[in-house]
Amino acid sequence: MAGFKALKGQGHWPTLMAAFLYFDFSFMVWTMIGPLSTEIAESLALGGFIMSASQKATLLSIPVLSGALLRILLGFGVDKFGAKKTAIMAQLIVISVLFYAFFRGASISYNELLVVALGLGFAGASFAVALPQAGQWYPPKLQGVVLGIAGAGNIGVVVDFIFAPKIAEIWGWEAVFLVGGSLSFIVLIAYIIMAKDAPKEIYTSRPKKLKDYGKLMKDKDTWWFALFYAISFGGFIGFASYMKVYLMNTYQVDMAAIGMDWFDEGNVKVIAGYFGALTIFAGAILRPFGGALADKLGGVKSLYIFFGLVAIFAGINAMVVLPFWVAIGLLFLIMANLGMANGAVFQLVPQRFGKDMGIMTGLIGAAGGIGGSVLIQTLGWSKGAFDGYGAGFMIFTGIVAVALVGISMVKTRWRTTWGVQAGGRI
């Protein structure tokens, strides 16, 4: 696309690549518990602790929820101390909890896992650092593609689902935390070398006080963007984190048969990881294209398209338990459109709140994490209450429909007020 070609000679590509790597590996360790959920549950069971469906959903949702809330803190840090210092601090905490989980290994308790999950929230909060750091270097007309590239670090969760179950099968689930901690340390060194905060002549930071948060929270556009991102990113991270549990509970027999036919192995947990990676890959890799398309068509029109398709596909999945391959196809399309919607939302945000990107990325990113946590709990509740996921998908479909109505309500005002001077297509 033309947007990618336009990056030539613009900004600072080492920082853009460093932001991508930092977010990619942070996203990988942030969602690490999801593809290991079955293995961890079996390990705890050997020690006499049987996780209920509710406890499993809580363990999966805590990194998402803590990552959401910590995005506000790290967003404040970006404005106050700079993106690079904030990133280094957060990454050191993440590396510490990863190695703690490895050294505790099979002796770890459920409560200790909750603490580890809480610490991994700092990895999820990297979103509030990587995106503004990359965006600070580039003009408004390129924000969609730039933040799409930086945000494509979502691909890290795909890496999780491909490799984590297989590593756990060979060396045990705790070895995955060792690999994650080691790679995160290497990425931290690369980030320190490559990344630079934008100089004052390109971007001038305006450190915020708590009252500034309050002021932005009173702006109704903050809440609209929070809703849209709670659906797009919340849907993506919620489904991604819960994907292995969903596939194991719904299609275990199908995957076991496929595993024997295609992979000559019967470990259905590994096969579930492969298919989870396939569906999640769509949303991760297509985020930059969503941003680039929004640059071309406008963010509002793009969100209409992406959310409309999500509502259709999720609604179909809500009404009936589909054959395995049909379900995989629909999940792939749902995740693809959620990923592109992520890019479209953040094509609009810097045009509306360009001078407050650090804090706004934190606030809106927090809404995305909260949305993901709520989705995980909703799916867990649906399984516990109805022994299926139809109700959970139907609730999600209804919320997407509300967002579509919301877009219709704000589009004219946006295009005739701040959109006139935004510098990009609305």
N, C-alpha and C positions, 0 to 999 in steps of 0.2 A: 504494500500500500504506500501511497505517497507520503503518509505521515512518517513511516520509518525512514524513507529516503531523506526527508527534511531534517532528520537528526544530525546528518553529516555536517560537521563544522559548528555545531551548536553545543552549548553546555560543556559538561566534563564527563566523558564516557567512563573513565576509571571509577568515578563515584557512582555512576549509574550501575555499573557492573558490580561494584562492591555492595551497593544497596540490595541488588538482586540476590547476590550470594548470601549476604547476611540474613535477609528475609527468608530465602529458600531453606537454609539449614535450620534457622529458628523455627520455621513452620514445620519442618520435619520432626524436630524433637518435641515441639508443642503438641503434636497429634500422635505421638509415639504410643501412648497407652491404648488408643483405639484398635490398631491392628494386633496388639498383644493382649487384648482383653480376655480372650478365651484361655490363652496360656497362663496368664496371671491368675485367673479364677481357679484353674486346675491346680496351680501351685499352692494357693491359699487353702484349697480344699484338702490337699495332702497334709496340711498342718492343722486341720480340724475346723477351718473357717469356711463356711459355705456362703458365697455372696448371693444375695437375692437379686431379682431383676431391678429393684429400686436402688440397691447399693451399687450395682454395676453402672446404672445410669448416672448415679451421683459421681462415681469415680471418673466417668467419661466427661461429665459436664463441668467439673471443677476447673480443669485447665482452661476450658473455653470461657467460663465465667470470670476467673481471676485474670485471664488475659484481657478480657473486656474492660474490667475496672482499672487494671494497670496501664492500659492505653492512655487513660486520662492523665495518670501520673507521669508517664514517659513523654506524653505530648507537652506537658508543662516543662519537663526537663529539657526538651528540644528548644523551646523558646527561651528558657532561662540559662542553660549551660551550653547549648549547642548539641546538634545531633550526634556527633562523634563521641563525645564524652558520655552521653546518655547511653549510647549503644554499647560501649565497652563495659559500663557498670552492669547493665542488664545481662549481657552475655556471660560475665563472670559468675553471676548468681545461677544462671541456667546450667553452666558447666559444673558447678558445685553440686547441685541436686542430682544431676545425671550420674556423677561418680558416687554419690551417696547411695543411690538406688543400686548401683552395680555392687558395691562393697557389702551392702546388707543382703543382697541376693535373695535366696529362698527363705531366709530368716525374717524378711521384712513383714511387718504387720499391715493390716488394712488401714489403720490410722496413719501409719508412716507413709503409706502410698498416697493418702489424701494430702499429706504435707508435700510430698514430691510433686504431686499434681498441681498443688498451689504454686510451687516454685517454677514449674514449667510455664505458668502464666506469663512470666517475664519474656519467654520466647514468643508467645502469641502477641504480646504487646509491642514486639519489634516493628509491627506494622506502622505504629505511630511515630517511628523513627525513620525507617527506610523510605517511606513515601515522601514525606516532606523534605528529607535530605536530597533525594533525587530531583524532586520538583523545583526546589529552589534555584537550580541551575538553568532552567528552561523557561521560554516565554509561554504565555497563556494558550496560544494556538497549538502547542505541542503537549499540553498537559495530559490529554487523554492517552496518547501512545506512551509517553514517558512513565506516567504512573501505572499504566498497564504493564510495562516491562518490569518495573520495580515490584509491582504487586503479583507478577507471575511467579514469585517465590512460592506461591501456593503449590507449585509442582512438588515441593518437599513432601507433602502428604502422600503423593503417588509413590515416591521412593520408599516411604514407610511400608506401604501395603505390599510392594513387590518383595522387599528384602527382609523386613522385620520378622514375619512368620517363619521364613526359611532359616534365618540365623537362629531364631529361637528353637527350631526343630533340631538343629545340629548341636548348638552349644548351650542352649537354655535361654530363657527370655531375658535374664539379667545381662547377658552378653550384648544385647541390643543397646542397653544403656551405656556400656563401655564404648561401643562403636560410636554412638551418638555424642558422647562426651569428648572423645578423641577428635572426631571430625569438627565439632564445634570449636575446639581449641585452635585447630589449624585455620578454620575460617576466620576466627577472631584475629589471628596474626595477619592474614591477607587483608582483612578489612582495615586494620590499623595502618597498613602500608598504602592501600589504594584510596581510601575514602578521604574526602576533604569537605569541610563545610564551605558553603558559597561565600565569597568575599563580599564586603559591604557594598561595593559598587554594583553587584548583581542582586543581592538580597540583604535587606536590613532586618534583623530580628527585632521584634518588639516584645520583650519579656512581659508576661502576663501576671496579674495578681488574681486572687480568688474572685474579686468583684468582676473581673473581666470574664471569668467563666459564667458568672451569673448573668452578665449582660448578654452574652451569646446564647445562653439558655432561654432568654426571654424572646429571642428572635424566632418567629414561627418557622422560618426556613430551616433552622437547625433541626427542628423536630421532624419536618418532612424528610430531610436527608437521612435522619436517624431511622425513620420508618423504612425507607427504601433500602438502606444498607442492612438493617436488621433482617430483611427478607433475602436480599441477594447474597451477602456474605454469611449471614446467619444460617440461611438455607444450605449454603455450600459447606460450611464448617460443621454444621449440625449433622447433615447427612453423611459427610465424610467420617466424622468421629464415630457415628453409630453404624456405619455401613457393614462392618464385619459382623456385628451382633445381629443386624437385620438379615443378612444373607444366611448366617448360620441357623437362625431360628426359622427361616422361611423356606430355604432351598438347600438344606444340607444334603438330602438324598440325591438331588440332581447334581450337585457339585461333586459328591463322592463318585458318582458314575462317570462324570466327565473327567475327573482326575485320573481314574484308572484307564480310561480310553486314550486320553491325550498326553498325560504326563507320566503314566506308568507308576503312579504313586497313589496311596490311599489317604494321605494326610489332608483331610478336607479343610483344615484350618489354613494351610498354605494355599490351597486352591481358592478359598474365599478371599485371601489376600490378593491373588492375581485378578480376580474379577472386581474386587473393590477398587484396585488400582486402575483398571480399565475405565470404570465409570467416573472416578474422580479426576482422571487425566484430562477429560474433556473440559471440565470447569477450570482446571489449573492452566492449561496451555492456551485456552481461548480468551483469557482475561485481556491481554494486550490487544487482541483483535476487536474485542468489545469496545475498548477505549478508542481505537483507531476509527471504528465505524461511527462511534458517537462524534468524533471530530468531524466526520464527513456529513452525517445525517442530522446531527444534533442529539444531545443527550436525552431529551424528552422523547423524541420519536423512537430512539433506540430502546429506551426502557419500556415503552408500549409493546414493542415487538418481543423483547426478552421475557418480560413478566407475563405477557399474554400466552406465550408458548409454555411457560412453566405451569401456569394455572391449568391449561388443557392437559398436559401430560401428568401432573400430580393428581388431577381430578380423576383421570382414567385409572391410575394406580390405586386410588382410594376406593373405587367401587367394586373391585374384584381382585382376587389373587391370580395374577397372570402366570402363564407358562414362563419357565425360567428365562429363555432367550428373549422373549418379549419384554419381560421385566427389566433385564439388563439393558436392552435397547432404550426403554423409556427412562431408566435411571441415568443412562449416558446423556440423553437429550436434556433431562432436567438439570443435570450438573453443568452441561455445556452452556445453557442459557443463563443459569445463575452466575457462572464465571464471567460471561460477557456482560451481564448486568452490573457486576462489580466494577468493571472497567468503565461502563457508562456513567455510573453514579459519580465516580471520581474524575470523570471528564467535566462534570458540572461543578463539583465542590470548589476547586481552586478558582473558578471563574466568579463564584459568588463570595467566597471567603478567602481570596488570595492573600490578604495581609494577615490572616489568622490561621494559616494552614497547620501549624504545629498543634495548636489547641483543638482546631476543628477535626483534624485527623484523629486525635485522641478521643474526642467526644463521639464522633460518628463511628469510629472503629469500635468504641465501647458498645455502642448500640448493636453493631454487627455481632460481637461476641455474646452479648446478652441474648440476642435472637437465636444464636446457635445453641446456647445452653437451654433455653426454653424449648427449642425443637427436640433436643435430646430427651429432656424430661417428658415432653408430650408423647414421643414415640414409646418411651418406657411405660408411661401410664396406659397408653393404648394397648400395649401387649399384655400388661397386667390385668386390665379391666375387661378386655374383650378377646384375649388370646389371639390378637392379630393387630395389624397396623393400619387398617382402613380408616379408623377414626382419626388417627394422627395425621395421615395424609390429607384427609378432608379438612381438618382444622387449618393446616398449612395452606391448602388451596383457597380457603375463605379469606385468609389474611392477604394472600397475593391479590385477590380480587379487590380488597379494600385499597391496596396500594394503587391499583389501576384507576380506581375512582379518584384517589388523591392526586395522581398525575394530571387527570383531567381538570381538577380544581385549581391547580397552581400554574399550569403551562402558560396561560395568557398573561398572568401577572409577571411571571419570570421573564417572558420574552419582551415585555413592554417596559420593564423597570431596569433592574441590574443587567439583564441580558443585552440591552442595547449597547452598553459600554464594556461588555465582558471580554471581548477580544477573540472569542471563539463562537461556534454555533451552539445555540441553545435548543 
